[in-house]
């Protein structure tokens, strides 16, 4: 339940498509703000692919 999460947390980090979209603290931690960060706004930018690239 979202209200329980909000009640016990000092901050909430929200992710979408495996990427961090925002951090909420204090009065910012509402169901609306969590849903907004999780579902809308600009698409998260992809991170650089790690590892070694092999060329043939």
N, C-alpha and C positions, 0 to 999 in steps of 0.2 A: 504494500500500500504506500503510495507516494507521501501521504501526510505523515505516516510513521517515519519514513526516511528523512523527511524535512525536520521532524521533531528531534531526531537523535544526531543529526550531522551538523558540523560546523561549516562545512562547505560541500558543494556537489560539483563534480566534474562531469560534463555531458559530452557524449561521443555520438557521432553519426558516421556510418560507413567505415568504422574502424579508426576514425580521426577525431581528435579533440575539437569540439566546437565552442566550448565556453566553460567558465567557472563561475559559480554562483555562491554568494555568501550572505549571511544575515537576512535582511528583508527582501533581497533579490530571490531567495529560495522559495519560489511558488510553483505550483503545478503548471501554471501557464508558462512561466519562463523556462522550465525544464522542457516542456513539450515544444515550445518555440525553437529552442536550440537543437532539439533532437529531430525536428521535422522540416524546418524551413530555413530561410536565409541562404547565403551563398554556399555553393557546394564546397566541402572541404578540399583543399589542395592536396594532391597526392604527394607522398613523401618520396625522396630519392630511394631508388632500389639499392640495397646494400650488397656486399659480396664482390667477388671477382668476376669480371667479364672476360670470357675467352673468345678470342678471334680465331677464325680458321683460315 
